[in-house]
Amino acid sequence: MFDLKVINSVLGELEEVRGIPRAKILEAIEAALATAYKKEYGKRGQIIRTTFDVKNGAVEFFQVKEVVDKSTVVFDEDAELEEGDERAIYDPEKHILLEDAKKIKRDAQVGEEIIFPIESKGDYGRIAAQTAKQVIMQKIREAEKTSVVAEFGKREGEIVSGTVQRIERGNIFVDMGRATGLLPYEEQIPGEHFAQGERVRAYLYRVEESPRGVFLRLSRSHPKFLEKLFEAEAPELQNGAVTIKAIAREAGYRSKIAAEAKDSHIDPVGSLVGQRGVRVSTVMSELRGEKIDVIEWNEDPKKFIEEALSPAKVMSIDLKEDESGKTAVVNVSEDQQSLAIGKGGQNVRLAAKLTGWKIDVQSAKGEELASSEAISEVK
């Protein structure tokens, strides 16, 4: 029934290539053999276990019985136990009374397992062999799935890369080696296109298990993708000298990032922008030219809002807090109005997302020009 050379070859390949422990596969084989044996020769209620020696192909079968006493079981098989009753219905195929167990093992205890060797049939037959094969494959798939989840679970929240496998209804399936990544249409950067076989980088935000396998949920529009791209370029972010306090992003168009330095001698904006803008340019290139404004985070709401509205220069800011929320009324001169509001209201909208304040832009005469709340859904 067993070709030991083939089995050992498969075990070695699964362990080296797919990272599935050898012991895990042997456990699956033993479970498969026990299942096949019970289906072919076992009785209802029996607990069958198997040991398989991969060196010589020897197989041994055992029946396992739990040691019970009269206080832990009910002998009436038709009895209906009340809720909370932890006693079991006595089954001679899986239970053995304490007094009988002590005849086999003097120091037997309730709850212990007594193992009985059972006859090993010479030939389990075609059906048993097929059953064993099916269960082995199922166990291997389960073990592989567990291994993949463990591997990619550690990488959740990181940038991963793969090649475009196929594109269906705008959704991109990415070959990640041992698993498939899914980059949904809504998680893509508007306007970008990928071809089959093309390399793609994305943010891994969730690892999902399904009957069809393990799927890695990817995103290129997630604000964290932007943050991780900067981490790869700026050592100051990696070592914690600079932290990103807030991100407001409209993927494919424009983003605003607020950064803070722990040391006053470090320039947080310069750390992200890089010498001659090389760092921010690298990130923008990955994001297909998405514009990025990097500003310094400030505890003072007025200063923070003023920075968030850059490149526009503001004349004054009046802060109001009430039951409806936090509102900042910003006055700007006529020549700064278009900069403060931005194309389609984008600048004021992103500034509001970044700071957490509703921003109303007014002219120097007090005329309302734009409200971040009113244009929050405009793209």
C-alpha positions in Angstrom: 0.0 0.0 0.0 2.8 2.4 0.8 5.8 3.4 -1.3 8.2 4.6 1.4 10.6 6.3 -1.1 7.7 8.3 -2.5 6.3 9.2 1.0 9.8 10.3 2.3 10.3 12.3 -0.9 7.0 14.1 -0.5 7.6 14.7 3.2 11.0 16.3 2.4 9.6 18.5 -0.4 6.6 19.7 1.7 9.0 20.6 4.6 11.6 22.4 2.5 9.5 24.0 -0.2 6.2 24.7 1.6 7.4 24.9 5.2 5.0 22.2 6.5 6.7 20.3 9.4 7.4 16.6 8.7 5.7 15.7 12.0 2.5 17.4 10.9 2.3 15.3 7.7 3.0 12.1 9.6 0.2 13.0 12.0 -2.1 13.5 8.9 -1.1 10.1 7.5 -1.8 8.3 10.8 -5.2 10.1 11.1 -6.0 9.0 7.6 -5.1 5.4 8.2 -7.2 5.3 11.4 -10.1 6.8 9.5 -9.8 4.2 6.7 -9.5 1.3 9.2 -12.5 2.4 11.2 -14.6 2.8 8.1 -13.7 -0.6 6.8 -13.5 -2.7 10.0 -14.4 -0.5 13.0 -17.5 -0.4 15.2 -19.7 2.6 16.1 -18.3 4.6 18.9 -14.8 3.2 18.7 -11.8 5.5 19.0 -9.1 4.2 16.7 -5.5 5.5 16.6 -2.6 4.5 14.4 1.2 4.7 14.5 3.1 4.7 11.2 6.8 4.1 11.0 7.9 5.9 7.9 11.3 4.1 8.0 10.0 0.6 7.5 6.3 1.2 6.7 5.1 -0.7 9.8 1.5 0.2 10.8 0.0 -0.5 14.2 -3.6 0.1 15.2 -5.0 0.7 18.7 -8.4 1.1 20.3 -8.5 3.8 23.0 -10.9 3.7 26.0 -11.3 6.4 28.6 -11.3 5.3 32.3 -14.6 6.1 34.0 -16.4 5.2 37.2 -20.1 4.9 38.0 -20.3 8.5 39.2 -19.0 10.0 35.9 -21.3 8.1 33.5 -24.9 7.2 32.9 -25.6 3.6 31.9 -29.0 4.2 30.3 -28.3 4.9 26.7 -31.7 6.5 26.2 -31.2 8.9 29.1 -31.6 12.6 28.5 -29.0 14.6 30.5 -30.1 17.9 31.9 -28.2 21.1 31.0 -25.0 21.3 33.0 -24.8 17.6 33.7 -21.2 16.7 32.8 -21.7 12.9 32.9 -21.4 10.9 29.7 -23.6 8.1 28.4 -21.6 4.9 29.0 -20.4 3.3 25.8 -18.4 0.0 26.1 -16.6 0.8 22.9 -15.0 4.0 24.2 -15.3 3.7 28.0 -13.8 1.2 30.6 -14.8 1.1 34.2 -12.1 1.9 36.8 -12.3 -1.5 38.4 -11.7 -3.2 35.0 -9.0 -0.7 34.1 -7.1 -1.5 37.3 -6.9 -5.2 36.2 -4.9 -4.0 33.2 -3.0 -1.2 34.9 -2.9 -1.1 38.7 -2.5 2.7 39.0 -5.2 3.6 36.5 -7.0 6.8 37.2 -10.4 8.2 36.1 -10.0 10.2 32.9 -6.9 8.3 31.9 -6.7 6.5 28.5 -6.2 2.8 28.2 -4.8 1.6 24.9 -5.6 -1.8 23.4 -3.7 -3.1 20.4 -6.0 -4.4 17.7 -5.5 -6.7 14.8 -3.8 -5.1 11.9 -5.4 -6.4 8.7 -3.0 -7.4 6.0 -4.9 -5.6 3.2 -7.2 -2.7 3.8 -8.6 -3.0 0.3 -9.1 -0.5 -2.5 -11.7 1.6 -0.7 -9.6 1.9 2.5 -6.6 2.9 0.4 -8.6 5.5 -1.5 -10.1 6.8 1.8 -6.6 7.1 3.3 -5.3 9.0 0.2 -8.2 11.4 0.3 -7.8 12.2 4.0 -4.1 12.5 3.6 -4.5 15.1 0.8 -7.1 16.9 2.9 -4.8 17.0 6.0 -1.9 18.2 3.8 -4.1 21.1 2.5 -5.1 22.0 6.0 -1.5 21.9 7.2 -0.4 24.0 4.3 -3.2 26.5 4.9 -2.2 26.8 8.5 1.4 27.3 7.5 0.5 30.0 4.9 -1.7 31.9 7.4 1.2 31.8 10.0 3.7 33.0 7.4 1.6 35.9 6.0 0.0 36.7 9.3 3.4 37.9 10.5 3.5 40.2 7.5 0.0 41.7 8.0 0.4 45.5 8.0 3.4 45.5 5.7 4.1 46.1 2.0 4.2 42.9 0.0 4.8 42.3 -3.7 3.8 39.7 -6.3 2.9 39.4 -10.0 -0.5 39.9 -11.6 -2.0 36.5 -12.1 -5.3 37.6 -13.7 -7.8 40.4 -13.7 -11.5 39.8 -13.3 -14.1 42.6 -13.3 -11.5 45.1 -12.3 -10.3 43.0 -9.4 -6.6 42.0 -9.6 -5.5 38.6 -8.4 -1.8 38.7 -7.4 0.5 35.6 -7.3 2.3 35.8 -3.9 4.0 32.4 -4.2 2.2 30.2 -1.6 -1.0 32.3 -1.6 -3.1 34.5 -3.8 -3.4 38.2 -3.1 -6.6 40.1 -3.9 -6.4 43.7 -4.9 -10.1 44.8 -5.2 -11.0 47.6 -7.6 -12.0 49.9 -4.8 -8.5 49.4 -3.2 -6.6 50.4 -6.3 -5.3 53.8 -7.2 -7.8 55.5 -9.7 -6.4 55.5 -13.2 -3.6 53.0 -12.8 -3.5 49.8 -14.9 -1.6 46.6 -14.5 -1.0 43.9 -17.1 -0.8 40.1 -16.5 2.6 39.2 -15.3 3.5 42.7 -14.1 5.0 43.2 -10.7 2.8 45.0 -8.2 3.4 46.2 -4.6 0.6 46.7 -2.1 -0.3 47.0 1.6 -1.4 43.7 3.2 -4.2 44.7 5.5 -5.9 41.4 6.2 -5.2 37.6 5.8 -8.4 35.6 5.2 -9.1 31.9 5.2 -11.8 30.4 3.0 -12.7 26.9 1.7 -10.9 27.8 -1.5 -7.7 28.7 0.3 -5.9 31.6 1.9 -6.6 35.1 0.4 -4.4 38.1 1.1 -6.4 41.3 1.1 -4.3 44.0 -0.5 -4.6 47.8 -1.0 -2.8 50.5 -2.8 -5.2 53.3 -1.7 -4.9 52.7 2.0 -3.3 55.5 4.0 -1.0 53.0 5.6 0.4 52.1 2.2 1.7 55.7 2.0 3.1 55.5 5.5 4.9 52.2 4.8 6.4 53.6 1.6 7.9 56.5 3.5 9.2 54.1 6.2 11.2 52.3 3.5 12.8 55.5 2.3 13.3 57.4 5.6 15.6 55.8 8.3 14.3 58.4 10.8 10.8 56.7 10.6 12.3 53.2 10.9 14.2 54.1 14.1 11.4 56.1 15.6 13.2 59.5 15.6 10.3 60.8 13.4 6.7 59.6 13.6 3.7 60.1 11.3 0.9 61.6 13.4 -1.9 61.8 10.8 -2.5 61.1 7.1 -5.3 62.4 4.8 -5.3 60.7 1.4 -7.3 60.8 -1.8 -5.5 58.1 -3.6 -4.2 59.0 -7.0 -4.7 62.7 -6.5 -3.2 64.2 -3.4 -2.3 63.4 0.2 -1.3 65.3 3.3 1.0 63.9 6.0 1.7 65.4 9.4 5.0 64.3 10.9 6.6 64.9 14.3 10.2 64.6 15.5 11.1 63.5 19.0 14.3 65.5 18.9 14.0 69.2 18.2 17.2 69.0 16.2 15.6 66.8 13.6 13.5 68.3 10.9 10.5 65.9 10.4 9.5 67.5 7.1 13.0 67.3 5.7 13.3 63.7 6.9 10.3 62.6 4.7 11.1 64.9 1.8 14.7 64.0 1.6 17.6 65.9 0.1 16.4 67.6 -3.1 13.1 65.9 -2.6 14.5 62.4 -3.5 12.5 60.5 -0.9 9.1 62.0 -1.5 9.8 61.7 -5.3 10.4 58.0 -4.9 7.1 57.6 -3.1 5.2 59.7 -5.6 6.6 57.6 -8.4 5.3 54.4 -6.8 1.9 56.1 -6.5 1.8 57.1 -10.2 2.5 60.8 -9.5 0.2 61.4 -6.6 1.0 64.8 -5.0 2.1 64.7 -1.4 2.2 67.6 1.1 4.4 66.9 4.1 3.8 69.3 7.1 4.9 69.4 10.7 2.4 68.3 13.3 1.6 70.8 16.0 -0.3 70.5 19.3 -1.7 74.0 18.8 -4.8 73.5 16.7 -4.5 76.9 15.1 -0.9 76.4 14.0 -1.7 72.8 12.9 -4.6 74.0 10.7 -2.5 76.8 9.3 0.1 74.2 8.3 -2.5 71.8 6.9 -3.9 74.5 4.5 -0.4 75.1 3.0 0.6 76.1 0.4 -2.0 78.8 1.1 -1.2 81.5 3.7 -4.0 82.4 6.1 -4.8 85.7 7.8 -6.5 84.5 10.9 -8.2 81.4 12.4 -11.1 81.4 14.8 -11.8 78.1 16.6 -15.3 77.1 17.8 -16.3 74.0 19.7 -19.9 73.2 20.6 -22.3 70.2 20.5 -22.2 70.0 16.7 -18.4 69.6 16.8 -15.2 71.5 16.2 -15.1 74.2 13.6 -12.3 76.4 12.4 -13.2 79.6 10.6 -10.2 80.6 8.4 -9.8 84.0 6.8 -7.7 84.3 3.7 -6.8 87.2 1.3 -8.2 87.2 -2.2 -5.0 86.0 -3.8 -4.8 83.0 -1.5 -8.4 81.8 -1.9 -7.9 79.4 -4.7 -4.9 77.9 -3.0 -6.7 77.5 0.3 -9.7 75.8 -1.2 -7.9 73.8 -3.9 -9.2 72.2 -7.1 -12.7 71.0 -6.4 -12.2 71.9 -2.7 -9.5 69.2 -2.3 -7.0 71.3 -0.2 -9.5 72.3 2.4 -11.1 68.9 2.4 -7.8 67.1 3.0 -6.8 69.7 5.7 -10.0 69.0 7.5 -9.4 65.2 7.4 -5.9 65.7 8.6 -6.7 67.9 11.6 -10.0 66.6 12.6 -11.6 70.1 12.4 -14.4 71.2 10.1 -12.9 74.2 8.2 -14.8 77.1 6.8 -12.8 79.3 4.5 -13.9 83.0 4.4 -12.7 86.0 2.6 -11.0 89.0 4.4 -14.5 90.6 4.4 -16.1 87.6 6.2 -17.8 86.1 3.1 -18.0 82.3 3.2 -16.1 80.8 0.3 -16.1 77.1 1.1 -16.8 74.6 3.8 -14.9 71.3 4.2 -18.1 69.7 5.4 -20.1 70.8 2.3 -17.6 69.5 -0.1 -16.4 66.4 1.8 -17.9 64.1 -0.8 -16.7 66.0 -3.8 -14.0 64.3 -5.8 
